[in-house]
Amino acid sequence: MSAERAWSVRDAQPADAERQAFLFNTCFRKSKDAATFHWKYRDNPHGPALGRLACAPDGTAVGGYSYVPRRFRRDGRRVLLMQASDAMTLPEWQGRGIFTGLDDLVAAEAGAAGVPWAFAYSGRLSLKGFLRNGWRHIGDARVYRWCFRSRRALLRLGRLGPLAALSAPLADVALGWRTARRLPSGAESVLVRIDRFDDEADALFEACVPAVGLIGERDAAWLNWRYVDTPGRRQEAFALRQAGRLTGWLVAEFAGGHAFLVDHLAVDEAARRTLLLAFTALAGTRAVEEATALLCDHHPAVPVLQDLGWAAPSPRRLFRDMFPVIVRACRPDSPPDDLHLVRWWLADGDRDAEHMSA
C-alpha cells in the first residue's frame, strides 16, 4: 500500500460481484445488479476477466477495473485482445491514482500473457484519463441515422428546433412514403427470428473473416453470451436465409422509441444490402422514431446504408454523433500497423455495454 495513496490492490473474485455493481451504479448512475457482473466477468466464453479492485485500508473496495478477453482474427490469424471495462472509482477516492494504477497493472499482466492490445470505445468521463495514461485515440465510429418520425431530428436544430418540430406531422408523411418505397420484396429472402446461434453461425463467420485487419470473433458461443444470454435480454437476433441457406444475421435492439443496429454479418455485399433493407423495414414496424448504426466510415455497411438513404452524422458532436476508438499497447512489440483505425472492423456490439439503450 502506498502511504500517500492509502489504497491497495487485490484480484476481483466472483463474490465481489455485488460490490462491483455498487461501484458501477455509483460511478455511472445506473441500476445494475450482481448478475450483470457475473455475466460480464465470469461467463464470457473467450475467458474470464482480468479484474482488479482498489481497496481502502479496511479492505473495502473503493474502485475497480477489468480487462475482458476477446478473441480476434488479425489478418486471418487468431489473436487474443483485451477490452477495457468499467474504470470506476468512488467520488471520494478519485484523484489518488486508482485508475492509472489499475490500468498500468492489468495492461502489464495482459502483455506478459502475450496480449498485444487493449481496446475500447471511450466514454465521455474517461477519455482524458485514458489518453493521459498511454492510450491512443485512433479515430471515431460515427452514428448513421434513419428517421421514421421527424420530431426528434428537428429538435436537434438548436433554437429553431421547437418551432421546426411543429412541422413534424407533414414531414412524417414523406418519411413513411420513403420507407415504404424501400421495403425488400420477393420470396427468395426471408428474415427469421433466432432463438440461439448454432454451428451455421460459426461457418458464416469463418466465411466472412477479412484477409486484412482485425475483427472480433463472432462464433456461436460468443454470440449467445453477448446477445442472447444477457441479464437484461434487450436484444433480438434475426437470420437472413436465402434459398434455405444462412447468408447473414443481425442483432437489433428496440427501446425508448429507438432502433439500434447492434451487430450484423453478411456473406457478401448483396446479402448485406438485403439484410440492411430488412432491418430498416423491421424497425419501421416497431413504431420507433429513429434507427441508428454506429460504424467506422470504412465499414462495408456504410456505403450501403447511405445508398439506402441513411444520413451520416451532422453535426458531428462527440459522444452523440461520434464515439472515440482507443487502444493501448500491452507489449513493446505490439504491431504499430494496428494504430490505424482502418484496420479495425467494429460494430456497436463491440462497445463495453450490455445493451445500447439507457
Number of C-alpha atoms within 10 A of each C-alpha: 11 7 6 7 13 13 23 18 19 13 12 20 13 12 10 16 20 17 19 27 20 20 23 23 15 15 17 11 10 13 10 16 17 17 14 18 20 21 18 20 22 18 16 19 17 18 14 18 22 22 19 21 27 26 19 17 11 8 13 13 24 23 28 28 25 25 25 24 22 23 19 21 19 20 15 15 12 14 19 21 24 27 22 26 23 21 22 24 24 16 12 8 16 13 11 14 13 26 22 16 14 21 23 15 14 21 24 16 15 23 21 12 12 15 20 22 22 24 23 21 23 23 16 12 11 13 16 12 13 22 15 10 14 15 18 17 20 15 17 21 24 26 23 23 23 25 22 26 22 23 21 17 18 19 17 15 14 10 9 11 15 15 13 17 18 14 13 17 13 10 16 17 13 14 16 14 10 13 18 12 8 14 15 18 11 6 8 9 20 19 20 12 13 16 12 16 21 14 11 14 22 16 13 20 19 15 13 14 21 15 11 15 20 23 23 21 21 22 20 20 18 20 21 19 19 22 25 20 16 17 19 13 12 17 21 16 23 22 24 25 18 16 11 10 11 20 24 24 26 23 23 25 22 20 16 11 15 19 27 24 25 24 22 21 21 24 17 13 12 11 20 23 19 23 27 21 20 22 23 25 16 15 24 22 9 13 14 17 20 23 24 21 24 24 24 25 18 14 15 14 19 20 14 18 21 14 10 16 15 19 16 18 14 13 11 13 11 14 15 12 18 21 23 20 22 22 25 24 23 24 18 9 9 16 11 9 10 18 19 12 22 17 16 20 18 20 19 24 20 19 22 19 14 19 22 20 14 6
